[in-house]
Amino acid sequence: MFDVKADELDLYYAEYVALSAKCKYHRCTHVTEPECEVKRRVNEGALSKDRYDRYVKLLTELKNAKKTY
């Protein structure tokens, strides 16, 4: 995971890439932004909550790792 940048992690999730055009913000992280299509789909059960939770955990870890370098 060392070559993955936090701001590019979502690009490794094909279903998030496909839905990102429907998010309010360009380059949405799918975590804190309002009107996020990925979060909406997770909340309605159309996307795996477990997979999303792992995504959020990885994103947090990548951001924290960047702070330590």
N, CA, C and O atoms as CSV, one atom per row, in Angstrom:
chain,resi,resn,atom,element,x,y,z
A,1,MET,N,N,0.811,-1.202,0.000
A,1,MET,CA,C,0.000,0.000,0.000
A,1,MET,C,C,0.858,1.272,0.000
A,1,MET,O,O,0.310,2.373,-0.023
A,2,PHE,N,N,2.163,1.148,0.025
A,2,PHE,CA,C,3.010,2.336,0.112
A,2,PHE,C,C,2.935,3.204,-1.140
A,2,PHE,O,O,3.194,4.405,-1.060
A,3,ASP,N,N,2.595,2.644,-2.273
A,3,ASP,CA,C,2.531,3.428,-3.499
A,3,ASP,C,C,1.177,4.079,-3.716
A,3,ASP,O,O,1.006,4.833,-4.674
A,4,VAL,N,N,0.223,3.808,-2.858
A,4,VAL,CA,C,-1.119,4.367,-2.997
A,4,VAL,C,C,-1.182,5.674,-2.224
A,4,VAL,O,O,-0.827,5.734,-1.047
A,5,LYS,N,N,-1.637,6.716,-2.901
A,5,LYS,CA,C,-1.819,8.017,-2.252
A,5,LYS,C,C,-3.243,8.101,-1.729
A,5,LYS,O,O,-4.176,7.596,-2.353
A,6,ALA,N,N,-3.402,8.739,-0.588
A,6,ALA,CA,C,-4.722,8.855,0.042
A,6,ALA,C,C,-5.744,9.456,-0.921
A,6,ALA,O,O,-6.881,8.987,-0.992
A,7,ASP,N,N,-5.347,10.485,-1.660
A,7,ASP,CA,C,-6.294,11.148,-2.552
A,7,ASP,C,C,-6.575,10.366,-3.836
A,7,ASP,O,O,-7.345,10.819,-4.684
A,8,GLU,N,N,-5.953,9.196,-3.980
A,8,GLU,CA,C,-6.209,8.340,-5.141
A,8,GLU,C,C,-6.808,6.988,-4.752
A,8,GLU,O,O,-7.091,6.167,-5.625
A,9,LEU,N,N,-7.004,6.749,-3.460
A,9,LEU,CA,C,-7.502,5.454,-3.006
A,9,LEU,C,C,-8.830,5.090,-3.647
A,9,LEU,O,O,-9.029,3.941,-4.042
A,10,ASP,N,N,-9.740,6.045,-3.758
A,10,ASP,CA,C,-11.055,5.746,-4.326
A,10,ASP,C,C,-10.972,5.232,-5.760
A,10,ASP,O,O,-11.885,4.549,-6.224
A,11,LEU,N,N,-9.903,5.547,-6.457
A,11,LEU,CA,C,-9.738,5.091,-7.841
A,11,LEU,C,C,-9.530,3.574,-7.933
A,11,LEU,O,O,-9.652,2.991,-9.011
A,12,TYR,N,N,-9.217,2.945,-6.805
A,12,TYR,CA,C,-9.051,1.491,-6.750
A,12,TYR,C,C,-10.369,0.773,-6.465
A,12,TYR,O,O,-10.406,-0.455,-6.384
A,13,TYR,N,N,-11.424,1.522,-6.316
A,13,TYR,CA,C,-12.764,0.990,-6.064
A,13,TYR,C,C,-13.632,1.334,-7.279
A,13,TYR,O,O,-14.184,2.431,-7.372
A,14,ALA,N,N,-13.739,0.399,-8.184
A,14,ALA,CA,C,-14.425,0.652,-9.458
A,14,ALA,C,C,-15.849,1.165,-9.270
A,14,ALA,O,O,-16.301,2.037,-10.012
A,15,GLU,N,N,-16.553,0.626,-8.282
A,15,GLU,CA,C,-17.927,1.069,-8.072
A,15,GLU,C,C,-17.984,2.516,-7.589
A,15,GLU,O,O,-18.959,3.212,-7.870
A,16,TYR,N,N,-16.977,2.980,-6.878
A,16,TYR,CA,C,-16.936,4.367,-6.422
A,16,TYR,C,C,-16.621,5.299,-7.596
A,16,TYR,O,O,-17.184,6.388,-7.703
A,17,VAL,N,N,-15.729,4.863,-8.458
A,17,VAL,CA,C,-15.398,5.647,-9.656
A,17,VAL,C,C,-16.643,5.824,-10.522
A,17,VAL,O,O,-16.921,6.917,-11.015
A,18,ALA,N,N,-17.381,4.737,-10.697
A,18,ALA,CA,C,-18.583,4.790,-11.542
A,18,ALA,C,C,-19.635,5.741,-10.976
A,18,ALA,O,O,-20.372,6.364,-11.740
A,19,LEU,N,N,-19.716,5.861,-9.666
A,19,LEU,CA,C,-20.730,6.708,-9.034
A,19,LEU,C,C,-20.253,8.126,-8.764
A,19,LEU,O,O,-21.079,9.002,-8.510
A,20,SER,N,N,-18.973,8.379,-8.810
A,20,SER,CA,C,-18.428,9.671,-8.398
A,20,SER,C,C,-18.937,10.847,-9.224
A,20,SER,O,O,-18.971,11.972,-8.725
A,21,ALA,N,N,-19.326,10.619,-10.454
A,21,ALA,CA,C,-19.862,11.714,-11.276
A,21,ALA,C,C,-21.174,12.249,-10.706
A,21,ALA,O,O,-21.568,13.376,-11.006
A,22,LYS,N,N,-21.846,11.449,-9.889
A,22,LYS,CA,C,-23.105,11.877,-9.275
A,22,LYS,C,C,-22.900,12.551,-7.922
A,22,LYS,O,O,-23.859,13.036,-7.322
A,23,CYS,N,N,-21.662,12.586,-7.438
A,23,CYS,CA,C,-21.366,13.277,-6.182
A,23,CYS,C,C,-21.380,14.785,-6.431
A,23,CYS,O,O,-21.106,15.248,-7.538
A,24,LYS,N,N,-21.700,15.532,-5.393
A,24,LYS,CA,C,-21.767,16.987,-5.513
A,24,LYS,C,C,-20.409,17.595,-5.858
A,24,LYS,O,O,-20.321,18.527,-6.656
A,25,TYR,N,N,-19.350,17.056,-5.247
A,25,TYR,CA,C,-18.025,17.638,-5.419
A,25,TYR,C,C,-17.129,16.779,-6.300
A,25,TYR,O,O,-17.111,15.554,-6.190
A,26,HIS,N,N,-16.393,17.445,-7.171
A,26,HIS,CA,C,-15.388,16.772,-7.997
A,26,HIS,C,C,-14.295,16.267,-7.060
A,26,HIS,O,O,-13.862,16.998,-6.169
A,27,ARG,N,N,-13.850,15.048,-7.246
A,27,ARG,CA,C,-12.846,14.378,-6.411
A,27,ARG,C,C,-13.325,14.236,-4.967
A,27,ARG,O,O,-12.565,14.454,-4.023
A,28,CYS,N,N,-14.554,13.880,-4.820
A,28,CYS,CA,C,-15.161,13.575,-3.527
A,28,CYS,C,C,-14.384,12.427,-2.874
A,28,CYS,O,O,-14.013,11.463,-3.545
A,29,THR,N,N,-14.142,12.534,-1.573
A,29,THR,CA,C,-13.451,11.447,-0.880
A,29,THR,C,C,-14.432,10.376,-0.407
A,29,THR,O,O,-14.027,9.297,0.025
A,30,HIS,N,N,-15.716,10.682,-0.494
A,30,HIS,CA,C,-16.788,9.757,-0.098
A,30,HIS,C,C,-16.790,9.500,1.400
A,30,HIS,O,O,-17.190,8.428,1.852
A,31,VAL,N,N,-16.339,10.491,2.173
A,31,VAL,CA,C,-16.306,10.324,3.622
A,31,VAL,C,C,-17.062,11.459,4.321
A,31,VAL,O,O,-18.013,11.204,5.059
A,32,THR,N,N,-16.653,12.686,4.097
A,32,THR,CA,C,-17.239,13.813,4.839
A,32,THR,C,C,-18.116,14.737,3.996
A,32,THR,O,O,-18.872,15.539,4.545
A,33,GLU,N,N,-18.026,14.638,2.708
A,33,GLU,CA,C,-18.737,15.576,1.842
A,33,GLU,C,C,-20.245,15.316,1.821
A,33,GLU,O,O,-20.682,14.165,1.856
A,34,PRO,N,N,-21.040,16.398,1.763
A,34,PRO,CA,C,-22.494,16.223,1.610
A,34,PRO,C,C,-22.837,15.825,0.179
A,34,PRO,O,O,-22.059,16.052,-0.748
A,35,GLU,N,N,-23.988,15.240,0.021
A,35,GLU,CA,C,-24.497,14.841,-1.300
A,35,GLU,C,C,-23.537,13.919,-2.048
A,35,GLU,O,O,-23.298,14.079,-3.245
A,36,CYS,N,N,-22.996,12.955,-1.313
A,36,CYS,CA,C,-22.093,11.954,-1.887
A,36,CYS,C,C,-22.917,10.743,-2.319
A,36,CYS,O,O,-23.633,10.151,-1.511
A,37,GLU,N,N,-22.815,10.389,-3.562
A,37,GLU,CA,C,-23.580,9.264,-4.098
A,37,GLU,C,C,-23.127,7.929,-3.501
A,37,GLU,O,O,-23.949,7.041,-3.277
A,38,VAL,N,N,-21.848,7.787,-3.249
A,38,VAL,CA,C,-21.332,6.547,-2.662
A,38,VAL,C,C,-21.915,6.353,-1.266
A,38,VAL,O,O,-22.417,5.274,-0.950
A,39,LYS,N,N,-21.853,7.389,-0.426
A,39,LYS,CA,C,-22.413,7.283,0.923
A,39,LYS,C,C,-23.912,7.015,0.868
A,39,LYS,O,O,-24.436,6.243,1.670
A,40,ARG,N,N,-24.598,7.646,-0.069
A,40,ARG,CA,C,-26.039,7.429,-0.205
A,40,ARG,C,C,-26.334,5.973,-0.524
A,40,ARG,O,O,-27.235,5.375,0.065
A,41,ARG,N,N,-25.577,5.401,-1.453
A,41,ARG,CA,C,-25.776,4.003,-1.844
A,41,ARG,C,C,-25.422,3.038,-0.713
A,41,ARG,O,O,-26.079,2.011,-0.543
A,42,VAL,N,N,-24.395,3.365,0.051
A,42,VAL,CA,C,-24.032,2.530,1.205
A,42,VAL,C,C,-25.173,2.563,2.222
A,42,VAL,O,O,-25.585,1.527,2.744
A,43,ASN,N,N,-25.673,3.761,2.493
A,43,ASN,CA,C,-26.744,3.911,3.487
A,43,ASN,C,C,-28.028,3.203,3.089
A,43,ASN,O,O,-28.767,2.735,3.955
A,44,GLU,N,N,-28.303,3.119,1.805
A,44,GLU,CA,C,-29.527,2.438,1.364
A,44,GLU,C,C,-29.306,0.943,1.150
A,44,GLU,O,O,-30.251,0.220,0.836
A,45,GLY,N,N,-28.071,0.473,1.318
A,45,GLY,CA,C,-27.775,-0.954,1.205
A,45,GLY,C,C,-27.418,-1.422,-0.190
A,45,GLY,O,O,-27.272,-2.623,-0.415
A,46,ALA,N,N,-27.274,-0.506,-1.131
A,46,ALA,CA,C,-26.937,-0.879,-2.501
A,46,ALA,C,C,-25.442,-1.184,-2.664
A,46,ALA,O,O,-25.048,-1.888,-3.594
A,47,LEU,N,N,-24.615,-0.653,-1.760
A,47,LEU,CA,C,-23.183,-0.947,-1.743
A,47,LEU,C,C,-22.838,-1.556,-0.392
A,47,LEU,O,O,-23.486,-1.269,0.614
A,48,SER,N,N,-21.823,-2.389,-0.381
A,48,SER,CA,C,-21.403,-3.076,0.837
A,48,SER,C,C,-20.897,-2.095,1.898
A,48,SER,O,O,-19.963,-1.332,1.652
A,49,LYS,N,N,-21.515,-2.124,3.065
A,49,LYS,CA,C,-21.072,-1.289,4.184
A,49,LYS,C,C,-19.720,-1.768,4.692
A,49,LYS,O,O,-18.880,-0.946,5.060
A,50,ASP,N,N,-19.491,-3.064,4.722
A,50,ASP,CA,C,-18.199,-3.591,5.163
A,50,ASP,C,C,-17.076,-3.106,4.256
A,50,ASP,O,O,-16.023,-2.685,4.735
A,51,ARG,N,N,-17.299,-3.167,2.958
A,51,ARG,CA,C,-16.283,-2.705,2.000
A,51,ARG,C,C,-16.041,-1.204,2.175
A,51,ARG,O,O,-14.901,-0.742,2.140
A,52,TYR,N,N,-17.117,-0.460,2.360
A,52,TYR,CA,C,-16.992,0.987,2.568
A,52,TYR,C,C,-16.218,1.279,3.864
A,52,TYR,O,O,-15.348,2.150,3.888
A,53,ASP,N,N,-16.535,0.562,4.917
A,53,ASP,CA,C,-15.837,0.765,6.192
A,53,ASP,C,C,-14.342,0.478,6.055
A,53,ASP,O,O,-13.519,1.183,6.639
A,54,ARG,N,N,-13.988,-0.556,5.285
A,54,ARG,CA,C,-12.570,-0.849,5.042
A,54,ARG,C,C,-11.920,0.283,4.247
A,54,ARG,O,O,-10.777,0.656,4.512
A,55,TYR,N,N,-12.649,0.827,3.274
A,55,TYR,CA,C,-12.159,1.960,2.485
A,55,TYR,C,C,-11.851,3.150,3.399
A,55,TYR,O,O,-10.783,3.753,3.300
A,56,VAL,N,N,-12.787,3.481,4.285
A,56,VAL,CA,C,-12.594,4.605,5.206
A,56,VAL,C,C,-11.401,4.347,6.119
A,56,VAL,O,O,-10.614,5.256,6.382
A,57,LYS,N,N,-11.262,3.123,6.601
A,57,LYS,CA,C,-10.134,2.769,7.470
A,57,LYS,C,C,-8.802,2.915,6.724
A,57,LYS,O,O,-7.847,3.481,7.256
A,58,LEU,N,N,-8.746,2.405,5.502
A,58,LEU,CA,C,-7.523,2.535,4.699
A,58,LEU,C,C,-7.203,3.993,4.414
A,58,LEU,O,O,-6.047,4.405,4.499
A,59,LEU,N,N,-8.208,4.765,4.080
A,59,LEU,CA,C,-8.010,6.186,3.786
A,59,LEU,C,C,-7.436,6.899,5.006
A,59,LEU,O,O,-6.507,7.697,4.884
A,60,THR,N,N,-7.983,6.615,6.159
A,60,THR,CA,C,-7.490,7.205,7.400
A,60,THR,C,C,-6.044,6.804,7.657
A,60,THR,O,O,-5.219,7.639,8.028
A,61,GLU,N,N,-5.742,5.544,7.462
A,61,GLU,CA,C,-4.372,5.059,7.665
A,61,GLU,C,C,-3.399,5.724,6.705
A,61,GLU,O,O,-2.294,6.096,7.100
A,62,LEU,N,N,-3.797,5.876,5.452
A,62,LEU,CA,C,-2.932,6.520,4.462
A,62,LEU,C,C,-2.703,7.986,4.805
A,62,LEU,O,O,-1.586,8.485,4.665
A,63,LYS,N,N,-3.730,8.670,5.246
A,63,LYS,CA,C,-3.574,10.070,5.635
A,63,LYS,C,C,-2.670,10.197,6.855
A,63,LYS,O,O,-1.830,11.094,6.920
A,64,ASN,N,N,-2.841,9.300,7.818
A,64,ASN,CA,C,-2.002,9.339,9.022
A,64,ASN,C,C,-0.558,8.989,8.708
A,64,ASN,O,O,0.357,9.575,9.287
A,65,ALA,N,N,-0.338,8.051,7.806
A,65,ALA,CA,C,1.019,7.665,7.416
A,65,ALA,C,C,1.739,8.820,6.748
A,65,ALA,O,O,2.939,9.007,6.949
A,66,LYS,N,N,1.025,9.586,5.966
A,66,LYS,CA,C,1.602,10.743,5.278
A,66,LYS,C,C,2.082,11.777,6.286
A,66,LYS,O,O,3.097,12.437,6.059
A,67,LYS,N,N,1.368,11.927,7.393
A,67,LYS,CA,C,1.720,12.896,8.423
A,67,LYS,C,C,3.008,12.519,9.157
A,67,LYS,O,O,3.697,13.381,9.702
A,68,THR,N,N,3.324,11.221,9.165
A,68,THR,CA,C,4.502,10.781,9.903
A,68,THR,C,C,5.771,10.840,9.082
A,68,THR,O,O,6.856,10.645,9.630
A,69,TYR,N,N,5.676,11.100,7.788
A,69,TYR,CA,C,6.878,11.165,6.955
A,69,TYR,C,C,7.411,12.565,6.835
A,69,TYR,O,O,8.420,12.786,6.166
